[in-house]
Amino acid sequence: MNTRKILSGGRVTIPAGLRKKYGIKAGTKIFFKEEKDGIILYPVTAKTIKDGIGFLKHDKGMLKSLMEEKKREREREL
C-alpha cells in the first residue's frame, strides 16, 4: 500500500509506478468520484476514455459529471 502526505494547497504526489501504469503525466486531468467511505481518482486520458468507455458507473455518467464540473469552474472564474 502506498501512502502519501497531503501538501500545502491540498497537493499530493501520485507514486511514479502508478503514474507510469496509468499514463498520468503533468497536465493530466483527474476525475474525482466521492464514495460513502472515501474518494476514487480516475485519470482522464485518451487511453482510459477509449479503452474504458462506460467503466465509470456513475449515477449521472462521466460525461455529464465532467460537464457539470466544467460549468462550476466557469462560474468560479466570473
N, CA, C and O of each residue as an XYZ file, in Angstrom:
312
protein
N       0.845     -1.176      0.000
C       0.000      0.000      0.000
C       0.894      1.244      0.000
O       1.819      1.362      0.804
N       0.604      2.150     -0.902
C       1.337      3.414     -0.971
C       0.596      4.467     -0.161
O      -0.619      4.620     -0.283
N       1.335      5.183      0.661
C       0.726      6.288      1.402
C       1.522      7.554      1.129
O       2.736      7.507      0.933
N       0.841      8.661      1.119
C       1.464      9.961      0.893
C       0.816     10.973      1.821
O      -0.333     10.804      2.229
N       1.550     12.021      2.153
C       1.007     13.120      2.949
C       0.431     14.172      2.004
O       0.918     14.361      0.889
N      -0.600     14.843      2.465
C      -1.169     15.960      1.728
C      -0.277     17.172      1.977
O       0.037     17.501      3.120
N       0.122     17.824      0.904
C       0.980     19.004      0.986
C       0.134     20.266      1.021
O      -1.094     20.199      0.969
N       0.786     21.405      1.107
C       0.049     22.667      1.135
C      -0.817     22.789     -0.113
O      -0.442     22.326     -1.191
N      -1.950     23.403      0.041
C      -2.865     23.588     -1.079
C      -3.597     22.310     -1.471
O      -4.250     22.271     -2.515
N      -3.499     21.260     -0.649
C      -4.195     20.015     -0.952
C      -3.486     19.137     -1.968
O      -4.075     18.182     -2.474
N      -2.236     19.439     -2.273
C      -1.487     18.665     -3.264
C      -1.028     17.333     -2.688
O      -0.733     17.215     -1.498
N      -0.977     16.330     -3.567
C      -0.471     15.014     -3.197
C       0.294     14.452     -4.394
O      -0.096     14.664     -5.543
N       1.382     13.733     -4.120
C       2.172     13.133     -5.188
C       1.693     11.708     -5.425
O       1.630     10.904     -4.495
N       1.357     11.400     -6.666
C       0.978     10.039     -7.048
C       2.273      9.274     -7.294
O       3.130      9.755     -8.035
N       2.441      8.089     -6.693
C       3.680      7.336     -6.865
C       4.022      7.106     -8.342
O       3.137      6.895     -9.171
N       5.313      7.151     -8.652
C       5.790      7.039    -10.030
C       5.281      5.785    -10.731
O       4.903      5.841    -11.901
N       5.268      4.664    -10.034
C       4.800      3.414    -10.646
C       3.354      3.487    -11.100
O       3.000      2.973    -12.161
N       2.514      4.132    -10.287
C       1.104      4.287    -10.661
C       0.947      5.285    -11.800
O       0.124      5.084    -12.693
N       1.743      6.376    -11.775
C       1.672      7.337    -12.881
C       2.032      6.664    -14.195
O       1.364      6.871    -15.207
N       3.081      5.865    -14.180
C       3.513      5.172    -15.398
C       2.460      4.160    -15.852
O       2.119      4.104    -17.034
N       1.952      3.369    -14.925
C       0.966      2.334    -15.249
C      -0.297      2.913    -15.889
O      -0.860      2.316    -16.807
N      -0.744      4.080    -15.402
C      -2.000      4.664    -15.875
C      -1.811      5.840    -16.824
O      -2.780      6.515    -17.170
N      -0.578      6.094    -17.248
C      -0.327      7.143    -18.234
C      -0.582      8.551    -17.723
O      -0.987      9.430    -18.483
N      -0.345      8.764    -16.443
C      -0.578     10.077    -15.844
C       0.687     10.912    -15.987
O       1.755     10.542    -15.499
N       0.545     12.041    -16.665
C       1.668     12.958    -16.881
C       1.256     14.340    -16.402
O       0.090     14.563    -16.076
N       2.202     15.267    -16.358
C       1.879     16.633    -15.973
C       0.761     17.147    -16.878
O       0.849     17.034    -18.101
N      -0.268     17.701    -16.292
C      -1.388     18.233    -17.059
C      -2.544     17.256    -17.242
O      -3.606     17.649    -17.724
N      -2.357     15.979    -16.864
C      -3.439     15.001    -16.975
C      -4.565     15.394    -16.030
O      -4.323     15.704    -14.864
N      -5.789     15.380    -16.529
C      -6.941     15.679    -15.685
C      -7.308     14.428    -14.896
O      -7.147     13.303    -15.368
N      -7.805     14.653    -13.683
C      -8.212     13.566    -12.804
C      -9.684     13.760    -12.454
O     -10.105     14.851    -12.072
N     -10.455     12.689    -12.591
C     -11.875     12.696    -12.234
C     -11.982     12.183    -10.795
O     -11.507     11.089    -10.492
N     -12.602     12.964     -9.913
C     -12.779     12.581     -8.523
C     -14.203     12.083     -8.328
O     -15.164     12.780     -8.653
N     -14.332     10.883     -7.800
C     -15.655     10.320     -7.529
C     -15.773     10.104     -6.026
O     -14.992      9.364     -5.428
N     -16.746     10.750     -5.434
C     -16.956     10.615     -3.997
C     -17.790      9.373     -3.719
O     -18.855      9.181     -4.305
N     -17.300      8.546     -2.831
C     -17.999      7.346     -2.392
C     -18.349      7.515     -0.910
O     -17.894      8.459     -0.264
N     -19.138      6.620     -0.391
C     -19.532      6.678      1.017
C     -18.308      6.647      1.940
O     -18.258      7.374      2.932
N     -17.337      5.815      1.617
C     -16.184      5.619      2.500
C     -14.912      6.298      2.036
O     -13.868      6.110      2.660
N     -14.954      7.084      0.961
C     -13.735      7.737      0.509
C     -13.878      8.343     -0.873
O     -14.984      8.563     -1.367
N     -12.735      8.607     -1.486
C     -12.680      9.242     -2.799
C     -11.923      8.327     -3.753
O     -10.891      7.763     -3.388
N     -12.430      8.180     -4.963
C     -11.756      7.407     -6.003
C     -11.291      8.392     -7.064
O     -12.054      9.261     -7.485
N     -10.033      8.258     -7.501
C      -9.473      9.125     -8.529
C      -9.301      8.331     -9.811
O      -8.738      7.237     -9.797
N      -9.787      8.881    -10.928
C      -9.634      8.266    -12.234
C      -8.892      9.237    -13.149
O      -9.316     10.383    -13.295
N      -7.793      8.804    -13.769
C      -7.139      9.683    -14.739
C      -8.012      9.789    -15.985
O      -8.589      8.797    -16.432
N      -8.104     10.983    -16.539
C      -8.872     11.183    -17.767
C      -7.855     11.353    -18.891
O      -7.397     12.458    -19.181
N      -7.514     10.220    -19.518
C      -6.573     10.218    -20.637
C      -7.281      9.665    -21.863
O      -8.330      9.031    -21.745
N      -6.719      9.901    -23.026
C      -7.315      9.368    -24.257
C      -7.427      7.852    -24.165
O      -8.424      7.271    -24.593
N      -6.407      7.216    -23.608
C      -6.416      5.756    -23.495
C      -7.530      5.271    -22.568
O      -8.258      4.339    -22.911
N      -7.668      5.901    -21.387
C      -8.708      5.432    -20.463
C     -10.101      5.686    -21.022
O     -11.022      4.907    -20.780
N     -10.254      6.764    -21.762
C     -11.561      7.042    -22.365
C     -11.850      6.008    -23.455
O     -12.946      5.450    -23.504
N     -10.878      5.754    -24.325
C     -11.065      4.800    -25.417
C     -11.256      3.371    -24.904
O     -12.171      2.667    -25.332
N     -10.390      2.957    -23.991
C     -10.426      1.579    -23.500
C     -11.543      1.323    -22.502
O     -11.999      0.188    -22.360
N     -11.982      2.354    -21.818
C     -12.916      2.123    -20.731
C     -14.223      2.851    -20.846
O     -14.810      3.226    -19.832
N     -14.695      3.061    -22.050
C     -15.970      3.754    -22.195
C     -17.015      3.021    -21.370
O     -17.258      1.829    -21.561
N     -17.622      3.746    -20.460
C     -18.637      3.166    -19.590
C     -18.082      2.568    -18.307
O     -18.850      2.059    -17.491
N     -16.754      2.615    -18.104
C     -16.192      1.990    -16.903
C     -16.509      2.768    -15.636
O     -16.418      2.218    -14.539
N     -16.872      4.013    -15.763
C     -17.253      4.792    -14.587
C     -18.762      4.691    -14.418
O     -19.513      5.485    -14.985
N     -19.181      3.754    -13.668
C     -20.606      3.544    -13.454
C     -21.118      4.559    -12.441
O     -21.508      4.212    -11.326
N     -21.106      5.797    -12.851
C     -21.513      6.919    -12.017
C     -23.009      7.115    -12.207
O     -23.543      6.846    -13.282
N     -23.673      7.576    -11.182
C     -25.124      7.772    -11.256
C     -25.535      8.579    -12.472
O     -26.517      8.247    -13.136
N     -24.792      9.638    -12.773
C     -25.157     10.525    -13.861
C     -24.337     10.270    -15.117
O     -24.654     10.813    -16.175
N     -23.316      9.476    -15.027
C     -22.440      9.257    -16.172
C     -21.254     10.217    -16.134
O     -21.360     11.342    -15.646
N     -20.142      9.754    -16.650
C     -18.910     10.533    -16.594
C     -19.027     11.833    -17.375
O     -18.631     12.886    -16.876
N     -19.562     11.780    -18.587
C     -19.657     12.975    -19.411
C     -20.483     14.055    -18.724
O     -20.082     15.218    -18.676
N     -21.633     13.666    -18.197
C     -22.499     14.639    -17.533
C     -21.800     15.231    -16.308
O     -21.888     16.435    -16.069
N     -21.108     14.394    -15.533
C     -20.389     14.878    -14.357
C     -19.276     15.844    -14.748
O     -19.091     16.877    -14.105
N     -18.534     15.507    -15.803
C     -17.460     16.379    -16.262
C     -18.003     17.703    -16.783
O     -17.399     18.753    -16.566
N     -19.148     17.656    -17.475
C     -19.761     18.882    -17.980
C     -20.214     19.771    -16.821
O     -20.058     20.991    -16.873
N     -20.777     19.156    -15.775
C     -21.201     19.924    -14.609
C     -19.999     20.550    -13.912
O     -20.057     21.701    -13.479
N     -18.905     19.789    -13.803
C     -17.694     20.317    -13.183
C     -17.139     21.488    -13.989
O     -16.727     22.494    -13.411
N     -17.123     21.372    -15.311
C     -16.642     22.458    -16.172
C     -17.505     23.707    -15.986
O     -16.985     24.823    -15.965
N     -18.815     23.524    -15.851
C     -19.726     24.649    -15.631
C     -19.404     25.339    -14.308
O     -19.376     26.568    -14.236
N     -19.158     24.537    -13.245
C     -18.803     25.114    -11.944
C     -17.485     25.883    -12.034
O     -17.344     26.939    -11.418
N     -16.516     25.361    -12.800
C     -15.231     26.049    -12.973
C     -15.425     27.404    -13.648
O     -14.832     28.401    -13.236
N     -16.266     27.435    -14.697
C     -16.522     28.699    -15.394
C     -17.195     29.702    -14.468
O     -16.867     30.889    -14.496
N     -18.134     29.237    -13.646
C     -18.837     30.130    -12.731
C     -17.882     30.711    -11.683
O     -18.042     31.862    -11.276
N     -16.892     29.928    -11.242
C     -15.919     30.413    -10.266
C     -15.015     31.474    -10.874
O     -14.519     32.348    -10.162
N     -14.795     31.406    -12.185
C     -13.904     32.358    -12.859
C     -14.543     33.740    -12.989
O     -13.837     34.734    -13.157
N     -15.869     33.809    -12.912
C     -16.566     35.088    -13.078
C     -16.439     35.985    -11.907
O     -16.978     37.092    -11.916
